[in-house]
């Protein structure tokens, strides 16, 4: 059975009756029982709704606190306006039976709504179905957004609303998310609001609308936020209590979803750890075909502590990073901090990397980032990519914080080739002759050729980059071609020259 409160009565009466006035204390608690018609001399029962005509009221009523009276007409006695009595007055023209039937119908409607919510939860029905039932009493679009900014459910009309504001939402496969730009912009406010235990309002300048919110917790752990947008009708004071009531059912229903998500996160973490350890994971509980066959893309991030003054304990650090880096799995492997991130989220926004860099830099870390991959059975390979990226990146770009493997692939290839052969046996002879000619003649042909290649072999642009006359540069190129004796229009010769430059750069040859 669902009890109501004075706000719900007043909001609904105001929409259907004239000259509605509210006096006395108000309580948002849903504890008001169904109405009785007051008869002269009757004692008032606590937490009970009564309906009466003003002329039928006693001069000396016997009542306790938390009594609500809907009165047809205006009582003359001051006691009905006391601080312990809630009074809602209607115009005297209304029939008491009509008012009584209206109030009974109001209780019926909310009780039917409450029973429907309970049935959906008890029968383990879909979370989306629950949200659609919740919004029936609010007539406004609603969404549930989890801690990773994913829309875990929303009402049927919310998707149409979201389409009007593409800058606020992004699509991740079949799942909608809050765009990461908005998360960064509102991060402090989001963190603050997630701590609030009661329903609260927040005006959004971006959609020019009020938003009514309530948080869902499980054992004091934030699970998701429920967001109602003031779109179809104005919010009423009673909406706060009703949304809080509905959130109790959302909590029960969403726990199943959270358990599934949590189980998957725990499974991924265990899988990645064992994969990196080289353990057998082809059998046992980690052999989960549903998870293994799921087509999701990840990147691996290997972090290296460069500022020991900021060192944090491993467990705390992992939990912190999983909170501030959405869609991440963080753990320590061989005393190294490792992060696997759902890469679709990175691709959507360059700001994600800005945030990742900001978080790691503040904690005193630099990081290598692998290419994205889909088959998590190859996680150890991409961990090696991340390791390679940071090792090479720090060597060549020590001022950076993040090093993407794709930016250092050629450096890696160049370094690997020199493990078996010395640079002078690998590099194009013509390029080595150019270096030797520069040393003997105090020229800079080696640099000029590199600039020419960097400028896509455009003589005008190259001469501008080198601050020399175009005619002079063309003469230099004639001499360079004479020295190297290679055809730069041939793709194989061009590739060999470029690789030679990369080997020389990586080996630090002058």
C-alpha positions, 0 to 999 in steps of 0.5 A: 500500500502506498501512502501519500503526503500533503504535497501530492494532495495539494498539487492534484487538488490545485489542478482540478479545483478552484480556490485551493489554499494550503495552511500549516506544516508540510511533510514530504514523508509518504505516510498519509492514509486514505481519507475518511469523512469527518463527523462532528465530535470525531477524534482525529487519527494521526497520519490520516486524511479527513474530508469535511465541510467547514460548517461540520467542524467541531469548535474543540477538536481532539487531534494529534500531530500529522493530521491533514484535513481537506476542508470545503469552505474556510474554518472559522476556528483558529485551532485549525490553523495551528502549527500541528494541523495541515489544512487544505481548503477548497471553495465552499461550492463543492460537494463533499461526496465528489471531493471524497471520490476524487481523493479516493481515486487519487489514492487508487491511482498512486497505489496502482502505480506503486503495485505496478512498480513492485510487480516489475521488480518482483518478476525481474522484468526489464529496467527500461520497463520499470523506468517507463512505468515510473515516469507515468506520474511525472510525464517527463523524460527520465534516464538512469546514468551509472558511475561510468556515465553509461545510460543503463536505462531511459524512458521511451521519450528520452531518446528523442530528447537526447537526439536534440542535444547530440553534444551532450550524448554519445553512442557507444555501440548500442549504448548511449553515454554522457559525452566525455566533454560534458563529464570534464566540464561538470566533473566537480559538480557531478562528484559533489552531487553523487554524495547527496542522499535526497532528491535535488534540483539542478538547472542545466544551461545547456538544455535550458531546463530544470532537472530533478535528480535522486541517487541510487546507492547499494550499501553506501556505494553510488550505483547510478543517478536518476534524472528527470528533465522538466520537458512536458510539464512543470515539476511539482513539489510532490515530485521529489518525494515520489521520485525518492519512492520510485528510486527504492524500486529502481535500487532493487531492479538495478542491483541485478544490472550492477551485479552483472556489470560488477561480475564482468569487471571482476572477470576482466580484471582476473582474466587480464592478470592471469593473461599477463602472468602467462597462466593457463586460462583455457579452462575453469571459471575464466573460460567464459565464452560469452565474455570472450566472444563479446566484440569490444575494443580495449587499449592497454596502458602501462604506467611508470612512476617518475615522481616518487614523492607522489607514490600512493598505495597500490590498492588505493591508487587502483580504486582511485583511477577506476573512479576517475577513468571511466570504463577502466580496469586497473591493477598492479602487475609485477610492481607495475601499474596496468590499466585496460580501458574500453577503447571506444570511449577513447576514440570518441573524444580526444579529451579523454586522453587529456583527462588521462594525462591530467590524472596520471601527471598529478599522480607522478606517472608517465604511461605507454598506450598500446594499439586497440585490440578486440581479442582479449586473449592477446592482452599480453601482446598489447601489454608489451606494446604499452611497455615498448611505447613508454620505454622508447617514448621517454628516450626520445620525448622525455617531456611528454606524459603519454606515449602511444605505440603507434607514434613509435612503431618506426622507432621500434622497428629501427631499434629491433633491426639493429639488434642483429646488424650494426647501423652501418651495415643496415643503412643505405650506403648513399645516406651514409656517404651523405653524412660522410660528405657533410663531415668532410665539407662542412655542408648540411646536405643530410639535414636538407634531404631529411627536410625535403622528405618531410615536406613530401619532396616539395622543393618550394616548401623545403627551401622555405623551411631551410630559409634558403633560396629555391634555386640554391636548394635545387642545386643542393638537391642535384648534388645530393642525388649525385652523392646518394645515387638513389632514385627517390621516385622509386618507392623501395629506394624512398622507403630504404632512405627513410628507414635509414634516417630512422635508424640513424636517429634511433642510434644517435649517429652523427 
